[in-house]
């Protein structure tokens, strides 16, 4: 119906006149690719897409020859411009999804073409829709009551939020397959003909081992936050799950980094993928103010209360351990602050309730561990606090990325005790940043 997509995405400064022809696609970022980038036809068929970083993709001379052709420009910046069905466009508009983000501009067109995609982008950039739209567009072409798409994610909370996003856009049945929840309803959803399975690797592998689920009709596989899944030890589970899927299928892979094991997974499971890279994935967003407080461990809680009194908005506080999360939340609540926590020792229903209350404003402060917080997708977080120093730069970026979402401004404060200063310097060197520093005296920050 839509043909094959043929487009050359170029930077805002690359061309003034361009055209769009959906037949095959080639993209070159000759500078920074941004939402609203011009789209121009290219006659060659090669498919290599770098978004947000200068890296020519081959036929540079031909792409430049398109400049000055006098053709009318086409701006790919809204969902309504995508080659998708009118029904899906209507559902997107009804859910108030209007403007495409850079990762959506980069990933959706090639995914609609059936190409494998390997994407890296900071959190809060709209990744979920970039893989849901191609899945929905493909699945609505058939009414078969069998699973044709599988989305793997690292945590229950993240899987639940993806399924909730699905509910806004689709009418066909889905199945949530995650640990920590009763398996009966999950199996019932599969048996009733779920066409999309949203799962964490551990529970799905368990179902496969017990022959409770079949994946022999899967056509589209999504590996979301694959770096975190590998960090959590899911590599063997992913391998066994992929082995149960037909050899010929489409894979969409999303990761914050492409280091080590992630590159290995990408090499094993993706075939000639379209590479989409939006900005620097190991650098905090520019719209987040970064600041560090040099403070002794026993003064961290008074400092946190000082920030709560001084600033408006919700606070997401990161601590290193489950015990620490519970302790800090209880002390804040005892002091009169509306605080709750999520961590591995809380039941799934307790974690859901805490996250729901935080998202709806019932609690102003949410104290979380890194693993539990991977499922947090709340747009209005005003302030992230690294109460305990993160272990590595990647964790710092993931934490900070919980504020300043959807191009909003945000603040991220890091509490550094004397014994944590070395870790702080390592993170700053790794990210090539220098945070504004304050020294705390009697719980009040003083400029250094």
C-alpha positions as CSV (number, residue, x, y, z in Angstrom):
1,X,0.0,0.0,0.0
2,X,2.7,2.4,0.9
3,X,5.5,1.0,-1.2
4,X,9.0,0.9,0.1
5,X,10.4,4.0,1.8
6,X,13.1,5.9,-0.1
7,X,14.5,8.9,1.8
8,X,17.6,10.7,2.6
9,X,17.4,12.4,6.0
10,X,19.8,15.4,6.0
11,X,20.6,18.1,8.6
12,X,18.7,21.3,8.8
13,X,21.5,23.1,7.0
14,X,22.0,20.5,4.2
15,X,19.2,21.3,1.8
16,X,16.6,23.9,1.2
17,X,14.6,21.9,-1.4
18,X,13.8,18.2,-1.1
19,X,11.2,15.6,-1.9
20,X,9.9,12.4,-0.3
21,X,9.4,9.2,-2.3
22,X,8.5,6.0,-0.4
23,X,10.4,3.3,-2.2
24,X,13.7,2.7,-0.4
25,X,15.6,4.6,2.2
26,X,19.1,5.9,2.8
27,X,19.9,8.5,5.4
28,X,22.9,10.7,6.0
29,X,23.4,13.1,8.9
30,X,25.8,15.7,7.5
31,X,25.6,17.4,10.9
32,X,23.0,17.2,13.6
33,X,19.8,15.6,12.6
34,X,16.8,17.1,14.4
35,X,13.1,16.7,14.3
36,X,11.9,18.6,11.2
37,X,15.0,17.4,9.2
38,X,14.5,17.7,5.5
39,X,13.8,14.5,3.6
40,X,15.1,14.0,0.1
41,X,15.1,11.2,-2.5
42,X,18.2,9.1,-3.3
43,X,18.5,6.7,-6.1
44,X,20.9,4.2,-4.4
45,X,19.6,1.4,-2.2
46,X,22.2,1.3,0.6
47,X,20.7,1.6,4.1
48,X,22.9,3.2,6.8
49,X,21.5,5.8,9.1
50,X,23.4,7.9,11.6
51,X,21.2,10.5,13.4
52,X,22.7,13.1,15.6
53,X,26.4,12.6,14.7
54,X,28.4,13.6,11.7
55,X,29.2,10.5,9.7
56,X,28.6,10.3,6.0
57,X,27.1,7.1,4.8
58,X,28.6,6.6,1.4
59,X,27.3,8.5,-1.6
60,X,28.1,11.9,-0.3
61,X,28.5,13.5,-3.7
62,X,25.1,12.2,-4.9
63,X,23.4,13.5,-1.8
64,X,24.9,16.9,-2.3
65,X,23.8,16.9,-5.9
66,X,20.2,16.8,-4.6
67,X,20.7,20.3,-3.3
68,X,19.3,23.1,-5.4
69,X,17.0,20.8,-7.4
70,X,14.1,23.2,-6.9
71,X,11.8,20.5,-5.5
72,X,9.4,21.4,-2.8
73,X,10.6,20.4,0.7
74,X,8.9,17.8,2.9
75,X,9.4,18.1,6.7
76,X,9.2,14.8,8.6
77,X,8.3,16.1,12.1
78,X,4.8,14.8,12.9
79,X,3.2,11.3,13.2
80,X,0.7,12.3,10.5
81,X,3.5,12.4,8.0
82,X,4.5,8.7,8.5
83,X,3.4,6.1,6.0
84,X,1.0,4.3,8.3
85,X,-2.7,3.5,8.2
86,X,-5.3,6.2,8.8
87,X,-6.7,4.3,11.7
88,X,-3.3,4.3,13.5
89,X,-2.9,8.0,12.8
90,X,-6.3,8.7,14.3
91,X,-5.4,6.7,17.5
92,X,-2.1,8.6,17.8
93,X,-3.9,11.9,17.5
94,X,-6.6,10.9,20.0
95,X,-3.8,10.0,22.5
96,X,-2.3,13.5,21.8
97,X,0.8,12.1,20.1
98,X,1.6,14.8,17.5
99,X,5.3,15.6,17.1
100,X,8.0,13.1,16.4
101,X,11.1,12.9,18.5
102,X,14.6,12.4,16.9
103,X,14.7,8.7,17.8
104,X,11.2,8.2,16.3
105,X,12.3,10.1,13.1
106,X,15.3,7.8,12.9
107,X,13.8,4.4,13.8
108,X,10.2,4.3,12.6
109,X,10.6,4.6,8.8
110,X,13.2,1.8,8.5
111,X,11.3,-0.4,11.0
112,X,8.2,0.0,8.9
113,X,10.2,-1.2,5.9
114,X,11.0,-4.4,7.8
115,X,14.6,-3.5,8.5
116,X,16.5,-4.5,11.7
117,X,17.2,-1.4,13.8
118,X,20.0,-0.8,16.3
119,X,19.3,2.4,18.2
120,X,21.1,4.3,21.0
121,X,19.5,7.3,22.7
122,X,19.1,8.8,26.1
123,X,16.2,7.8,28.2
124,X,13.0,9.8,27.9
125,X,13.4,10.3,24.1
126,X,10.3,8.4,22.9
127,X,11.8,5.0,22.3
128,X,8.6,3.1,23.2
129,X,6.5,4.6,20.3
130,X,9.4,4.1,17.9
131,X,8.9,0.3,18.2
132,X,5.2,0.1,19.0
133,X,4.2,1.9,15.8
134,X,5.9,-0.6,13.4
135,X,4.5,-3.5,15.5
136,X,1.0,-2.2,15.4
137,X,1.1,-1.4,11.7
138,X,2.3,-4.9,11.0
139,X,-0.1,-6.8,13.3
140,X,-3.3,-4.9,12.2
141,X,-2.8,-6.5,8.7
142,X,-3.9,-9.9,10.1
143,X,-6.5,-11.2,12.5
144,X,-4.7,-14.4,13.4
145,X,-5.1,-15.2,17.1
146,X,-1.4,-16.1,17.8
147,X,1.6,-14.0,19.0
148,X,3.4,-12.4,16.1
149,X,5.4,-9.8,18.1
150,X,7.5,-10.0,21.3
151,X,8.9,-7.2,23.4
152,X,11.6,-8.0,26.0
153,X,12.4,-5.6,28.7
154,X,14.5,-5.7,31.9
155,X,11.9,-5.0,34.6
156,X,8.3,-5.6,35.5
157,X,7.5,-1.9,35.9
158,X,8.9,-1.1,32.4
159,X,7.0,-4.0,30.9
160,X,3.8,-2.9,32.5
161,X,4.2,0.7,31.3
162,X,4.9,-0.5,27.7
163,X,1.7,-2.6,27.9
164,X,-0.2,0.4,29.1
165,X,1.1,2.4,26.2
166,X,-0.1,-0.4,23.9
167,X,-3.6,-0.1,25.4
168,X,-3.8,3.5,24.2
169,X,-3.2,2.5,20.6
170,X,-4.4,-1.0,19.9
171,X,-7.6,-3.0,20.2
172,X,-6.1,-6.5,19.7
173,X,-5.2,-8.7,22.7
174,X,-1.8,-8.6,24.4
175,X,-0.2,-10.6,27.2
176,X,2.0,-9.3,30.0
177,X,4.6,-12.0,31.0
178,X,6.6,-11.0,34.1
179,X,7.8,-12.4,37.3
180,X,6.5,-11.3,40.7
181,X,2.9,-11.6,39.6
182,X,0.5,-14.5,39.3
183,X,1.2,-16.6,36.2
184,X,-2.4,-17.8,35.7
185,X,-3.8,-14.6,34.2
186,X,-0.7,-14.3,32.0
187,X,-1.1,-17.8,30.6
188,X,-4.8,-17.2,30.1
189,X,-4.0,-14.1,28.0
190,X,-1.7,-16.1,25.8
191,X,-4.2,-18.9,25.4
192,X,-6.9,-16.5,24.5
193,X,-4.9,-15.4,21.4
194,X,-2.6,-12.6,22.5
195,X,-1.0,-11.2,19.4
196,X,1.7,-9.2,21.2
197,X,3.7,-10.5,24.2
198,X,5.4,-8.0,26.5
199,X,7.8,-9.8,28.8
200,X,10.8,-9.9,31.0
201,X,13.3,-12.6,30.1
202,X,13.2,-14.7,33.3
203,X,9.4,-15.4,33.4
204,X,9.2,-16.0,29.6
205,X,12.1,-18.4,29.7
206,X,10.4,-20.3,32.5
207,X,7.2,-20.6,30.4
208,X,9.2,-21.8,27.5
209,X,11.0,-24.4,29.6
210,X,7.6,-25.7,30.8
211,X,6.2,-25.6,27.3
212,X,3.5,-23.2,28.3
213,X,4.1,-20.8,25.4
214,X,5.1,-21.0,21.8
215,X,7.0,-18.4,19.9
216,X,7.1,-20.1,16.5
217,X,5.0,-17.4,14.9
218,X,7.0,-14.4,16.1
219,X,7.8,-12.0,13.3
220,X,9.0,-8.9,15.2
221,X,11.3,-9.0,18.2
222,X,12.1,-6.0,20.3
223,X,15.1,-5.9,22.8
224,X,14.6,-2.8,24.8
225,X,17.3,-1.5,27.2
226,X,19.3,-4.5,26.2
227,X,22.4,-3.2,28.1
228,X,20.4,-3.4,31.4
229,X,19.1,-6.8,30.6
230,X,22.7,-8.0,30.2
231,X,23.8,-6.3,33.4
232,X,21.0,-8.2,35.2
233,X,22.3,-11.5,33.9
234,X,19.7,-12.2,31.2
235,X,22.0,-13.1,28.4
236,X,21.4,-16.9,28.6
237,X,17.7,-16.3,28.8
238,X,17.7,-14.0,25.8
239,X,19.7,-16.6,23.8
240,X,17.2,-19.4,24.6
241,X,14.2,-17.2,23.8
242,X,15.7,-16.1,20.5
243,X,16.4,-19.8,19.7
244,X,12.6,-20.4,20.0
245,X,11.8,-17.7,17.4
246,X,11.7,-18.4,13.7
247,X,15.2,-17.7,12.1
248,X,13.6,-15.1,9.7
249,X,12.3,-12.3,11.8
250,X,12.8,-8.6,12.3
251,X,14.7,-7.3,15.4
252,X,14.6,-3.8,16.9
253,X,17.3,-3.3,19.5
254,X,17.6,-0.4,21.9
255,X,20.5,0.3,24.3
256,X,22.0,3.2,26.1
257,X,25.5,2.1,25.1
258,X,27.2,-0.2,22.6
259,X,30.0,-1.5,24.8
260,X,31.2,-5.1,25.2
261,X,28.4,-7.6,25.5
262,X,25.9,-5.3,23.8
263,X,27.9,-5.3,20.6
264,X,28.1,-9.1,20.8
265,X,24.3,-9.4,21.1
266,X,23.8,-6.9,18.3
267,X,26.2,-9.0,16.1
268,X,24.4,-12.2,16.9
269,X,20.8,-11.2,16.5
270,X,20.7,-8.3,14.0
271,X,21.1,-8.6,10.3
272,X,22.6,-5.5,8.6
273,X,20.8,-3.2,11.0
274,X,20.0,0.4,10.4
275,X,22.0,2.3,12.9
276,X,20.2,5.2,14.7
277,X,22.2,7.3,17.1
278,X,20.7,10.3,18.8
279,X,23.2,12.6,20.5
280,X,25.7,11.3,23.0
281,X,24.3,8.4,25.0
282,X,26.9,8.7,27.7
283,X,26.2,12.3,28.6
284,X,23.4,13.8,30.6
285,X,20.8,15.9,28.7
286,X,21.8,19.5,28.3
287,X,18.4,20.7,29.8
288,X,19.3,19.2,33.2
289,X,21.2,21.4,35.7
290,X,24.0,19.3,37.3
291,X,25.2,20.2,40.8
292,X,27.3,18.4,43.5
293,X,27.2,18.9,47.2
294,X,30.3,17.9,49.3
295,X,28.7,16.6,52.4
296,X,29.5,14.2,55.2
297,X,27.4,11.0,55.3
298,X,25.6,12.0,58.5
299,X,24.5,15.4,56.9
300,X,23.0,13.9,53.8
301,X,19.5,13.6,55.2
302,X,19.4,17.2,56.6
303,X,20.7,18.4,53.2
304,X,17.9,16.5,51.4
305,X,15.3,18.1,53.7
306,X,16.9,21.5,53.0
307,X,16.4,21.0,49.2
308,X,12.9,19.9,49.7
309,X,12.1,23.1,51.6
310,X,13.9,25.3,49.1
311,X,12.6,23.9,45.8
312,X,9.2,23.0,44.4
313,X,8.2,19.9,42.5
314,X,8.7,16.1,43.0
315,X,12.0,14.5,44.0
316,X,13.3,11.1,42.9
317,X,16.1,10.0,45.3
318,X,18.5,7.3,44.4
319,X,20.2,5.1,47.0
320,X,22.5,2.2,46.7
321,X,20.7,-0.5,48.7
322,X,17.2,-1.8,49.5
323,X,17.8,-1.2,53.2
324,X,18.9,2.4,52.5
325,X,15.9,3.1,50.4
326,X,13.5,1.9,53.1
327,X,15.5,3.8,55.8
328,X,15.6,7.1,54.0
329,X,11.9,7.0,53.0
330,X,10.8,6.2,56.6
331,X,12.9,9.0,58.0
332,X,11.5,11.5,55.6
333,X,8.0,10.3,56.3
334,X,8.6,10.6,60.0
335,X,9.8,14.2,59.5
336,X,6.5,15.0,57.8
337,X,7.4,14.6,54.1
338,X,5.1,12.6,51.8
339,X,7.7,10.0,50.9
340,X,7.6,6.4,49.7
341,X,10.0,3.9,48.2
342,X,10.5,1.1,45.7
343,X,13.1,-1.6,45.9
344,X,13.5,-5.3,45.5
345,X,12.1,-6.3,49.0
346,X,8.7,-4.7,48.3
347,X,6.0,-6.7,46.7
348,X,4.9,-6.0,43.2
349,X,1.6,-4.5,44.4
350,X,3.5,-2.3,46.8
351,X,5.8,-1.1,44.1
352,X,2.9,-0.4,41.8
353,X,1.1,1.5,44.4
354,X,4.1,3.6,45.3
355,X,4.9,4.4,41.7
356,X,1.2,5.2,41.0
357,X,1.0,7.6,44.0
358,X,4.3,9.3,43.0
359,X,3.1,9.7,39.4
360,X,-0.3,11.1,40.5
361,X,1.2,13.5,43.1
362,X,0.1,11.6,46.2
363,X,3.8,11.4,47.3
364,X,6.3,14.1,46.6
365,X,9.4,12.0,47.2
366,X,10.2,8.6,45.8
367,X,13.3,6.8,47.1
368,X,14.5,4.1,44.8
369,X,17.4,1.7,44.0
370,X,18.8,1.6,40.5
371,X,17.3,-1.7,39.4
372,X,13.8,-0.8,40.7
373,X,13.9,2.6,39.1
374,X,14.5,1.3,35.6
375,X,10.8,1.0,35.3
376,X,10.0,4.6,36.3
377,X,8.6,6.7,33.5
378,X,7.2,9.8,35.1
379,X,7.3,13.0,33.1
380,X,7.0,15.5,35.9
381,X,10.1,14.7,38.0
382,X,11.6,18.1,38.9
383,X,14.6,17.0,40.8
384,X,16.8,13.9,40.9
385,X,19.0,13.3,43.9
386,X,22.0,10.9,43.9
387,X,21.8,10.4,47.7
388,X,24.4,7.6,47.2
389,X,27.0,7.9,44.5
390,X,26.3,5.7,41.5
391,X,28.9,3.0,40.8
392,X,29.5,3.9,37.1
393,X,29.0,6.7,34.7
394,X,26.2,4.8,32.8
395,X,24.2,4.6,36.0
396,X,24.7,8.3,36.6
397,X,23.3,9.1,33.1
398,X,20.3,6.7,33.7
399,X,19.5,8.4,37.0
400,X,19.8,11.9,35.7
401,X,17.7,11.0,32.7
402,X,14.6,10.6,34.9
403,X,14.3,14.4,35.1
404,X,14.3,16.8,32.1
405,X,12.2,14.4,30.1
406,X,10.4,15.5,26.9
407,X,12.7,18.6,26.7
408,X,11.6,20.0,30.0
409,X,14.2,21.5,32.4
410,X,15.3,19.6,35.4
411,X,17.8,19.5,38.3
412,X,20.1,16.7,39.3
413,X,22.0,16.9,42.6
414,X,24.7,14.5,43.7
415,X,25.7,14.1,47.4
416,X,29.4,13.3,47.6
417,X,30.8,12.3,51.0
418,X,34.6,12.6,51.4
419,X,35.1,8.9,50.7
420,X,33.0,9.2,47.5
421,X,35.0,12.1,45.9
422,X,37.2,9.7,44.0
423,X,34.1,8.1,42.4
424,X,32.8,11.5,41.6
425,X,35.9,12.5,39.7
426,X,35.9,9.3,37.8
427,X,32.3,9.9,36.6
428,X,33.1,13.5,35.7
429,X,36.1,12.4,33.6
430,X,34.2,9.6,31.9
431,X,31.4,12.0,31.0
432,X,33.7,14.9,30.3
433,X,31.6,17.2,32.5
434,X,32.3,19.5,35.4
435,X,29.4,19.9,37.8
436,X,28.8,23.0,39.9
437,X,30.1,22.3,43.4
438,X,28.8,23.4,46.8
439,X,30.2,22.6,50.3
440,X,27.8,21.9,53.0
441,X,28.1,23.4,56.4
442,X,25.4,22.8,59.0
443,X,23.2,21.3,56.2
444,X,23.3,24.6,54.2
445,X,25.2,24.5,50.9
446,X,27.9,27.1,50.3
447,X,29.5,27.8,46.9
448,X,33.0,26.3,46.5
